[in-house]
Amino acid sequence: MPHVFIILVAIMLLVTLLSFIVPSGEFERTELGTVNPDNFQFVDQADPISFQDFWSAIHVGFVNAGTIMGSLILCSGALGILNYTRALEAGVNKLNKATKGKSMITLVIFYIYFAAMNIMGIGEGAYPFFPIVTALVVSMGYDRLTAAGVIMFAATGGFACGMLNMFTTGISQQIVGLPMFSGMGFRFIVFIVLFTIGLVSIIRYASKIKKDPNKSYISEEYKADLAALDSKKSETESSSLEFTWRESVTLILFLVLIVWTAYGCLKLGFGLGQFAAYYIFYSVVIAAIYKINPNKYCQLFGQGAGQVLVAALAIGLAQSVMALLKQAQIMDTLVYYMGNALEGKSALITLLLIYLFVTAFNFLVVSGSGKAVMMMPIMSPLGKMLGINQQVMVLTYQLGDGLTNMLWPGGALVCCSLIGINYGDWLKMAWKTFALMIGSGYILVCIANAIGYGPF
């Protein structure tokens, strides 16, 4: 597979090409930014994408992604201090001893953690943990694709179910006039289904490669990692990984940090800026615990931040795609064509077409909240015309949006960069699981429609 940057630039070229094929258009927008589905007009392209615009979009994307990129770099720098202490490694080593070497239990714990984080729609807030968890999973004798599955399958199930996801469910329900986070009972069922599919998939894969490393999709790298682990076995069992009071306090404070930021996200309106602030403060505290001098602290912080630089740049390039889409004014046109295509269709066909359209549209527009603002004003009246419950329309949107975030390049490439895997290898390992999740998602939508899934 080409490098992540090449793939994202190729998508930018695709958008540029589409801008000369798809006519520009726009919906009338309210003061809140939502669209009026009854007022669409085609417009002349007043600002066609030029040679200079194409390359300038890279800078625009980096500026627009500044908050996410800055938070990722700062949090990763702070976690670089934690990584230096080896407290997490010592904790996992102690956990493995407590579970008598049953490392699969540790994988399940990590899986539950990432699923729980994404139930709340934290998304990018979990990025700094990817390299650390990947290193821990590899240290337990699994390959990097196992770590990718633990992180990305869990994130998919948690984010897509929408139980407490303000960015998809919350905004969509506000737009169509439903009570905030209503219908949580059925969404919990959705979560259990998606959670189970991902968990069973990763357990099967992890068990398979443990028995035969040649069955890994990255077998050569995996066997090299196993050989390196064997050579470090004595070091792992040495006193450098003893679980002392320092490790205990460090991990307890880390747990407090996770719980506090999660609470802040749900109740206090924390954004990525607050996340970064508390992670930096945490790193200063553990530096004091381990008596790391200021110069060493700064050096370690820079090293931790540097580990995610490629992923941060990929986030900026993904936003460059959005900048070109906005300039071309073709996003509204695509939504308008979808609305016309759905006229006169039955409820199940309408739900299928909406589901597939949102899934495909997610290839270009990664932002769940951005798509919700554009599409829900169209989907809502369509649902009313066909007698489809508004809650069902919201469910259709959130599943179409959430199930491919870790499959399409816009989201998956960033995660693959953080984990250190090739996007092509990830697709080989994950496509069947995603196909099952997407198929199950549509079945759940049909069940919701059949039972009259209502607002409560």
Backbone torsions as a table, in degrees:
resi	resn	phi	psi	omega
1	MET	NA	144.9	175.2
2	PRO	-64.6	163.6	177.4
3	HIS	-61.5	153.4	-179.0
4	VAL	-53.8	-39.1	-179.0
5	PHE	-64.8	-39.5	-178.9
6	ILE	-64.5	-42.2	-179.7
7	ILE	-63.2	-44.1	-178.7
8	LEU	-68.1	-38.0	176.2
9	VAL	-66.3	-35.0	176.5
10	ALA	-62.7	-39.0	176.9
11	ILE	-66.4	-37.0	175.0
12	MET	-60.6	-41.1	177.4
13	LEU	-64.6	-38.7	177.6
14	LEU	-61.6	-45.0	178.7
15	VAL	-61.7	-41.5	178.5
16	THR	-61.2	-42.6	177.9
17	LEU	-63.7	-44.5	179.3
18	LEU	-61.2	-31.0	-178.7
19	SER	-64.6	-20.2	177.6
20	PHE	-97.6	-2.5	-179.8
21	ILE	-112.0	-48.3	-179.2
22	VAL	-83.6	126.2	-179.8
23	PRO	-66.3	145.7	177.8
24	SER	-73.4	147.2	179.1
25	GLY	-163.2	166.5	-179.6
26	GLU	-155.4	145.9	172.2
27	PHE	-88.9	153.5	169.5
28	GLU	-69.1	137.5	-177.4
29	ARG	-115.3	145.8	178.6
30	THR	-82.2	177.4	178.0
31	GLU	-64.1	-25.2	-179.8
32	LEU	-84.1	-5.3	178.1
33	GLY	95.8	-6.2	177.6
34	THR	-79.3	160.5	-175.2
35	VAL	-95.9	152.6	172.0
36	ASN	-94.8	107.4	-173.6
37	PRO	-66.8	-15.4	-178.8
38	ASP	-89.0	-1.7	-176.5
39	ASN	-132.6	88.8	177.1
40	PHE	-122.3	142.0	176.0
41	GLN	-144.6	143.2	172.3
42	PHE	-75.8	145.7	-177.9
43	VAL	-130.7	154.4	173.4
44	ASP	-70.6	140.1	178.9
45	GLN	-73.7	97.8	-176.4
46	ALA	-75.4	-21.3	-174.9
47	ASP	-137.4	69.0	-179.0
48	PRO	-61.2	150.4	-177.3
49	ILE	-70.2	116.9	179.7
50	SER	-97.6	175.6	176.2
51	PHE	-56.3	-45.7	-179.7
52	GLN	-67.0	-39.5	-179.7
53	ASP	-61.2	-39.9	-178.7
54	PHE	-58.5	-48.3	-178.1
55	TRP	-76.6	-30.4	177.2
56	SER	-68.6	-26.6	-179.5
57	ALA	-60.6	-26.5	178.6
58	ILE	-62.9	-46.3	178.5
59	HIS	-65.7	-41.7	179.1
60	VAL	-60.0	-43.4	179.0
61	GLY	-62.0	-39.6	179.4
62	PHE	-66.7	-38.1	177.9
63	VAL	-65.8	-44.6	-179.1
64	ASN	-65.6	-30.5	-179.3
65	ALA	-92.2	8.9	-173.7
66	GLY	-55.4	-40.7	-178.4
67	THR	-64.0	-45.8	-179.1
68	ILE	-67.5	-46.3	-178.6
69	MET	-62.2	-44.8	-179.4
70	GLY	-62.7	-43.1	179.7
71	SER	-64.3	-42.9	-179.9
72	LEU	-61.3	-46.6	-178.1
73	ILE	-64.7	-43.7	-178.9
74	LEU	-67.8	-44.7	179.4
75	CYS	-64.5	-38.7	179.6
76	SER	-68.2	-36.0	174.8
77	GLY	-61.9	-43.3	178.6
78	ALA	-64.1	-40.6	-179.9
79	LEU	-72.3	-17.6	172.8
80	GLY	-62.2	-33.5	176.1
81	ILE	-67.2	-44.6	177.8
82	LEU	-61.0	-41.6	-179.8
83	ASN	-62.1	-37.7	179.7
84	TYR	-63.1	-36.0	-179.0
85	THR	-69.7	-21.2	-177.5
86	ARG	62.0	22.5	-180.0
87	ALA	-66.6	-40.4	178.7
88	LEU	-64.8	-41.5	179.4
89	GLU	-62.7	-41.8	178.0
90	ALA	-65.4	-38.2	178.6
91	GLY	-65.0	-43.2	178.0
92	VAL	-65.8	-38.4	177.8
93	ASN	-61.5	-41.4	178.6
94	LYS	-67.8	-39.1	178.8
95	LEU	-64.5	-40.2	178.7
96	ASN	-63.3	-38.3	177.4
97	LYS	-66.7	-40.4	-179.7
98	ALA	-65.5	-33.1	179.7
99	THR	-95.3	12.2	177.3
100	LYS	56.9	44.2	174.9
101	GLY	80.2	5.5	-179.9
102	LYS	-80.9	78.6	-174.4
103	SER	-65.5	-18.9	178.6
104	MET	-59.9	-31.2	178.2
105	ILE	-63.0	-40.8	179.0
106	THR	-64.9	-39.7	176.5
107	LEU	-59.8	-42.7	-179.9
108	VAL	-64.3	-39.3	178.1
109	ILE	-61.6	-46.4	177.3
110	PHE	-60.6	-41.7	-179.1
111	TYR	-61.0	-46.3	179.2
112	ILE	-62.1	-39.5	-179.7
113	TYR	-60.3	-49.5	-177.8
114	PHE	-69.0	-33.1	175.8
115	ALA	-64.6	-44.6	-179.5
116	ALA	-63.7	-42.2	178.9
117	MET	-58.9	-41.1	-174.5
118	ASN	-84.1	-16.7	171.0
119	ILE	-57.3	-36.1	179.9
120	MET	-85.0	2.7	177.6
121	GLY	74.2	22.0	-176.5
122	ILE	-64.2	-38.4	173.4
123	GLY	55.1	-106.1	-175.8
124	GLU	-61.4	-22.4	179.7
125	GLY	-63.6	-20.5	179.5
126	ALA	-90.7	-8.0	-176.5
127	TYR	-52.9	-44.5	-176.3
128	PRO	-60.5	-20.5	-179.0
129	PHE	-80.3	-18.0	-173.0
130	PHE	-57.3	-51.8	-179.0
131	PRO	-62.7	-37.5	-178.4
132	ILE	-66.2	-48.8	-179.4
133	VAL	-64.8	-37.0	177.4
134	THR	-59.7	-46.4	178.9
135	ALA	-60.8	-39.8	-180.0
136	LEU	-67.7	-41.0	179.0
137	VAL	-64.4	-42.5	177.8
138	VAL	-63.2	-37.7	179.9
139	SER	-66.9	-18.5	178.0
140	MET	-88.9	0.9	175.2
141	GLY	98.3	19.1	176.5
142	TYR	-110.5	168.7	178.0
143	ASP	-90.8	173.5	-177.4
144	ARG	-67.2	-27.9	177.7
145	LEU	-67.8	-30.2	173.5
146	THR	-62.6	-45.5	176.7
147	ALA	-60.7	-41.0	179.0
148	ALA	-61.0	-42.9	179.1
149	GLY	-64.7	-44.1	178.4
150	VAL	-56.9	-43.9	-176.7
151	ILE	-77.6	-50.3	-167.5
152	MET	-84.0	-35.3	173.9
153	PHE	-67.0	-41.9	178.5
154	ALA	-62.9	-44.9	179.6
155	ALA	-61.8	-38.6	179.9
156	THR	-62.8	-49.7	-179.8
157	GLY	-62.4	-42.4	-178.8
158	GLY	-67.8	-46.0	-176.7
159	PHE	-70.2	-43.0	-173.8
160	ALA	-70.4	-30.9	-177.8
161	CYS	-64.9	-29.3	172.2
162	GLY	72.5	19.2	-175.1
163	MET	-58.1	-47.4	-179.7
164	LEU	-130.8	33.3	-175.1
165	ASN	-92.4	102.8	-178.7
166	MET	-66.1	-27.9	-171.9
167	PHE	-78.6	-21.7	177.2
168	THR	-118.6	-67.5	-178.1
169	THR	-62.3	-48.5	-176.0
170	GLY	-59.1	-51.9	-179.2
171	ILE	-65.1	-42.7	-179.3
172	SER	-61.7	-43.9	-179.9
173	GLN	-67.2	-35.5	175.2
174	GLN	-62.0	-42.3	-176.9
175	ILE	-65.3	-40.5	-176.8
176	VAL	-91.4	-1.8	174.9
177	GLY	86.2	24.8	176.5
178	LEU	-93.4	153.5	175.1
179	PRO	-60.1	141.2	-177.2
180	MET	-57.7	126.4	178.3
181	PHE	58.7	27.6	173.7
182	SER	-71.3	162.2	-179.0
183	GLY	73.4	24.6	-173.6
184	MET	-67.1	-27.7	-178.3
185	GLY	-60.1	-48.3	179.9
186	PHE	-69.5	-34.7	178.1
187	ARG	-65.4	-29.7	174.8
188	PHE	-65.5	-39.0	176.3
189	ILE	-63.0	-42.3	177.1
190	VAL	-58.6	-44.1	179.7
191	PHE	-60.5	-45.5	-178.3
192	ILE	-60.9	-42.0	-179.4
193	VAL	-63.4	-51.5	-177.7
194	LEU	-66.7	-40.9	178.2
195	PHE	-57.7	-45.3	-177.0
196	THR	-68.0	-42.3	179.1
197	ILE	-58.4	-48.5	-179.6
198	GLY	-65.2	-42.6	-177.0
199	LEU	-66.3	-45.6	179.1
200	VAL	-61.6	-40.6	-179.7
201	SER	-61.2	-46.1	-175.9
202	ILE	-74.9	-32.2	176.8
203	ILE	-65.6	-42.2	178.7
204	ARG	-63.1	-44.2	-179.0
205	TYR	-65.8	-45.5	-178.8
206	ALA	-62.4	-41.1	179.1
207	SER	-65.8	-38.8	-177.8
208	LYS	-64.5	-45.8	-176.9
209	ILE	-76.0	-25.5	175.7
210	LYS	-65.3	-37.5	179.3
211	LYS	-75.0	-37.7	-177.8
212	ASP	-143.2	98.1	-178.5
213	PRO	-57.9	-21.0	179.4
214	ASN	-68.5	-16.9	179.7
215	LYS	-85.0	-3.2	173.9
216	SER	-69.4	143.9	177.1
217	TYR	-72.1	-12.1	175.4
218	ILE	-127.1	54.4	-168.6
219	SER	-61.5	-39.3	-178.2
220	GLU	-64.3	-47.1	177.5
221	GLU	-62.8	-41.3	-177.6
222	TYR	-62.7	-44.5	-179.9
223	LYS	-65.9	-34.6	176.0
224	ALA	-65.9	-39.6	177.8
225	ASP	-64.8	-40.2	179.0
226	LEU	-63.7	-39.8	178.5
227	ALA	-64.6	-39.5	178.3
228	ALA	-66.1	-36.3	178.6
229	LEU	-65.0	-40.7	179.3
230	ASP	-61.9	-38.9	-179.3
231	SER	-70.3	-21.4	-178.9
232	LYS	-101.3	8.0	-174.7
233	LYS	-59.3	-42.2	-179.6
234	SER	-65.0	-35.9	179.0
235	GLU	-66.9	-38.4	-179.7
236	THR	-62.3	-32.8	-178.0
237	GLU	-91.6	3.7	-175.9
238	SER	-80.8	175.8	-177.6
239	SER	-67.9	-16.6	-179.2
240	SER	-64.3	-18.2	178.7
241	LEU	-110.8	22.7	175.1
242	GLU	-65.5	145.5	-177.6
243	PHE	-95.6	89.7	-176.9
244	THR	-96.3	-173.8	179.6
245	TRP	-62.9	-30.2	179.8
246	ARG	-64.1	-46.3	179.3
247	GLU	-63.8	-40.0	179.8
248	SER	-61.0	-49.4	-178.6
249	VAL	-64.6	-41.2	-179.1
250	THR	-61.2	-44.2	-178.3
251	LEU	-74.5	-34.8	176.0
252	ILE	-63.4	-45.4	177.7
253	LEU	-64.3	-34.3	177.4
254	PHE	-64.3	-42.3	177.0
255	LEU	-63.5	-42.3	176.8
256	VAL	-60.4	-41.3	178.8
257	LEU	-60.2	-45.5	-179.5
258	ILE	-62.6	-47.2	-178.8
259	VAL	-64.5	-42.4	-177.7
260	TRP	-65.3	-44.8	-179.7
261	THR	-68.2	-34.8	176.4
262	ALA	-65.3	-43.6	176.9
263	TYR	-62.5	-41.5	179.1
264	GLY	-62.8	-36.5	178.0
265	CYS	-65.3	-40.7	-176.7
266	LEU	-79.0	-42.6	-168.8
267	LYS	-110.8	-26.9	-171.6
268	LEU	-110.9	2.6	177.4
269	GLY	71.3	29.4	178.9
270	PHE	-60.8	141.2	170.4
271	GLY	-113.2	-171.2	-178.5
272	LEU	-65.0	-28.0	177.9
273	GLY	-63.3	-41.1	178.3
274	GLN	-69.0	-37.8	175.8
275	PHE	-55.7	-51.7	-177.4
276	ALA	-60.7	-40.3	-177.6
277	ALA	-60.4	-47.0	-177.2
278	TYR	-71.6	-32.3	177.5
279	TYR	-68.6	-39.5	177.2
280	ILE	-64.0	-44.3	178.1
281	PHE	-59.9	-42.7	178.5
282	TYR	-59.8	-42.5	-178.6
283	SER	-64.6	-34.7	177.5
284	VAL	-66.6	-40.2	179.7
285	VAL	-63.5	-46.8	-177.9
286	ILE	-72.5	-26.3	173.6
287	ALA	-63.2	-38.1	176.9
288	ALA	-67.7	-39.1	-179.7
289	ILE	-62.5	-41.0	-177.8
290	TYR	-94.1	6.7	177.0
291	LYS	55.7	46.4	176.4
292	ILE	-85.4	122.4	-176.0
293	ASN	-72.6	159.7	-174.2
294	PRO	-55.5	-42.0	179.8
295	ASN	-62.5	-44.4	178.8
296	LYS	-64.7	-39.7	178.3
297	TYR	-57.4	-48.5	-178.1
298	CYS	-63.1	-39.5	178.3
299	GLN	-62.9	-46.2	-179.8
300	LEU	-66.7	-37.7	178.9
301	PHE	-61.4	-44.9	179.4
302	GLY	-63.5	-38.5	178.7
303	GLN	-65.8	-42.6	178.4
304	GLY	-63.2	-41.9	178.7
305	ALA	-65.5	-38.0	-177.7
306	GLY	-64.7	-25.3	-178.3
307	GLN	-66.0	-22.4	-176.6
308	VAL	-111.7	13.2	-176.3
309	LEU	-62.1	-42.7	179.8
310	VAL	-61.6	-43.8	179.1
311	ALA	-64.4	-39.4	178.6
312	ALA	-63.3	-41.2	177.9
313	LEU	-65.3	-34.9	177.8
314	ALA	-65.2	-36.6	176.3
315	ILE	-61.8	-42.8	178.1
316	GLY	-61.8	-41.5	178.7
317	LEU	-66.4	-35.9	176.8
318	ALA	-62.2	-37.7	176.5
319	GLN	-71.5	-24.1	175.7
320	SER	-64.9	-34.7	174.8
321	VAL	-60.1	-45.3	178.6
322	MET	-62.1	-37.7	179.6
323	ALA	-62.9	-40.6	178.5
324	LEU	-69.1	-40.3	177.1
325	LEU	-59.4	-41.9	180.0
326	LYS	-65.5	-42.9	179.7
327	GLN	-65.7	-39.5	-178.1
328	ALA	-71.0	-21.4	-179.5
329	GLN	57.9	45.7	179.8
330	ILE	-113.0	-6.7	-179.8
331	MET	-64.9	-47.0	179.1
332	ASP	-62.7	-35.9	179.8
333	THR	-63.0	-43.5	179.4
334	LEU	-62.3	-41.1	177.6
335	VAL	-65.9	-39.9	178.8
336	TYR	-61.5	-44.9	178.2
337	TYR	-62.1	-37.0	178.1
338	MET	-62.6	-45.1	179.9
339	GLY	-59.5	-41.4	178.8
340	ASN	-66.3	-37.9	-178.3
341	ALA	-66.2	-24.5	-175.4
342	LEU	-88.1	-10.6	-177.3
343	GLU	-63.1	130.8	176.6
344	GLY	82.9	1.0	-179.2
345	LYS	-85.9	155.4	176.6
346	SER	-69.8	167.7	-176.1
347	ALA	-61.2	-47.0	-176.6
348	LEU	-67.9	-38.5	177.7
349	ILE	-67.1	-40.2	178.2
350	THR	-60.9	-46.2	-179.7
351	LEU	-63.2	-39.3	179.0
352	LEU	-64.7	-45.0	-178.3
353	LEU	-66.6	-39.8	176.8
354	ILE	-62.9	-45.7	-179.1
355	TYR	-58.5	-47.0	-179.3
356	LEU	-69.0	-37.2	-179.4
357	PHE	-65.7	-46.1	179.6
358	VAL	-62.8	-40.8	178.6
359	THR	-60.2	-45.3	179.7
360	ALA	-70.5	-40.3	-178.5
361	PHE	-63.6	-27.8	179.6
362	ASN	-65.2	-17.8	175.9
363	PHE	-62.9	-37.2	-177.9
364	LEU	-94.7	-43.7	-174.0
365	VAL	-110.6	101.4	-175.3
366	VAL	-75.0	-32.1	-173.7
367	SER	-64.0	116.0	178.0
368	GLY	-66.6	-42.1	-180.0
369	SER	-68.1	-37.2	178.9
370	GLY	-63.3	-42.8	177.9
371	LYS	-67.4	-37.2	-179.9
372	ALA	-60.8	-44.1	-179.6
373	VAL	-64.0	-34.8	-179.7
374	MET	-78.3	-42.2	-165.7
375	MET	-96.5	-34.1	-175.3
376	MET	-62.5	-36.1	175.6
377	PRO	-62.9	-22.5	175.2
378	ILE	-84.3	-44.1	-176.4
379	MET	-68.6	-34.7	-177.3
380	SER	-60.4	-53.8	178.5
381	PRO	-65.9	-30.9	176.4
382	LEU	-61.5	-42.2	178.1
383	GLY	-62.1	-42.0	179.7
384	LYS	-64.9	-39.8	-179.9
385	MET	-63.1	-36.0	-175.2
386	LEU	-98.8	3.4	179.8
387	GLY	72.9	25.9	177.8
388	ILE	-93.9	128.7	-178.7
389	ASN	-56.3	140.3	179.2
390	GLN	-61.6	-32.1	177.9
391	GLN	-65.1	-35.8	177.5
392	VAL	-66.6	-39.1	178.7
393	MET	-63.9	-40.9	177.6
394	VAL	-63.8	-43.4	179.5
395	LEU	-61.5	-42.1	179.2
396	THR	-61.4	-43.1	179.6
397	TYR	-64.7	-47.8	-172.5
398	GLN	-66.6	-34.4	178.2
399	LEU	-73.6	-41.0	176.7
400	GLY	-61.1	-35.1	179.1
401	ASP	-76.3	-45.5	-166.6
402	GLY	-83.5	-24.5	-171.6
403	LEU	-78.9	-11.5	-179.5
404	THR	-117.0	8.3	178.8
405	ASN	-60.3	-33.3	-179.7
406	MET	-100.2	12.8	178.3
407	LEU	-113.9	-50.6	179.1
408	TRP	-70.1	153.1	-174.7
409	PRO	-57.5	-37.3	-174.5
410	GLY	-52.1	-39.7	179.1
411	GLY	-101.7	-39.4	-173.7
412	ALA	-68.0	-35.3	-176.7
413	LEU	-63.2	-37.9	178.1
414	VAL	-63.3	-45.6	-179.1
415	CYS	-65.2	-41.2	178.6
416	CYS	-62.2	-38.0	178.4
417	SER	-64.1	-41.8	-179.7
418	LEU	-66.4	-35.1	-177.3
419	ILE	-84.3	-25.2	179.0
420	GLY	88.5	36.6	179.4
421	ILE	-122.8	163.1	177.0
422	ASN	-84.4	136.4	-178.4
423	TYR	-59.3	-37.8	178.2
424	GLY	-63.0	-41.3	177.3
425	ASP	-63.7	-38.7	177.9
426	TRP	-62.2	-43.4	179.2
427	LEU	-62.3	-41.3	178.9
428	LYS	-59.4	-41.7	-176.2
429	MET	-78.1	-33.5	-165.6
430	ALA	-104.9	-14.6	-167.7
431	TRP	-63.5	-36.8	179.8
432	LYS	-65.3	-40.0	179.0
433	THR	-64.6	-43.9	178.9
434	PHE	-66.1	-37.8	177.2
435	ALA	-60.9	-41.1	178.8
436	LEU	-67.3	-40.5	178.0
437	MET	-63.9	-44.5	-178.7
438	ILE	-65.4	-43.3	176.9
439	GLY	-62.8	-42.4	178.2
440	SER	-64.4	-35.9	178.8
441	GLY	-59.3	-44.4	-179.9
442	TYR	-67.5	-39.2	177.1
443	ILE	-59.9	-41.8	178.6
444	LEU	-64.7	-36.9	176.1
445	VAL	-62.8	-43.7	179.3
446	CYS	-64.0	-40.4	177.3
447	ILE	-63.2	-43.6	179.0
448	ALA	-59.5	-41.7	179.1
449	ASN	-67.1	-39.1	-178.2
450	ALA	-66.6	-34.3	-177.2
451	ILE	-91.9	2.1	-179.2
452	GLY	66.0	45.8	-179.3
453	TYR	-51.3	109.2	-171.7
454	GLY	-100.7	-171.0	-173.5
455	PRO	-67.7	-21.6	-176.0
456	PHE	-117.7	NA	NA
